[in-house]
Amino acid sequence: MTVQELFEQLRELTPKERQEVRKLLDALDDPLPGEWTEEALAHALHVTPLTGAEIAESEAVGAWAHYGIKDGAEWANEQRAKRRGNHQW
């Protein structure tokens, strides 16, 4: 069976059946319960959050780079100029 054939069969499943398939697929990626040590679990759950500036400067979807913005101050000034130019008094 090809992957395409598999997807065609998945499309025919009911929402409840699809949910069961998702659970089974998720379980494939889960490690066995005995594989986690307290230290490994603590390390896996540790999150180092990014600052707003780091997020804005990253290439993440929705960040400045995603919209082609290289300099936030320059972009803000351009937006102000556009608003002023479009304003009819």
C-alpha positions, 0 to 999 in steps of 0.5 A: 500500500502506498502512502497516498492509498493510506491517506485515501482510506483515512479520508473515509474514516469517521471523526471518531475513527480518525481520533483513534488513529491519531492516538495510535500514531502519537503513541508510536512516538512516545518513549516507553514509561521506564525510559524516563529518569527524573533528570531526563524528564526535568531536562525535557520539560525545561523551557527557555523563553525568548524575549519579545525582541528575540521573537520579532527578530527570528524567522518564525511565522508572524515575526518581522522577517516573515513580513520582510521587515528588517528594521522595526523603527524604520517600518513603523516610520514608513507606516506613519508616513503612509497613514499621513499621506492617506489622510484627507483633512 
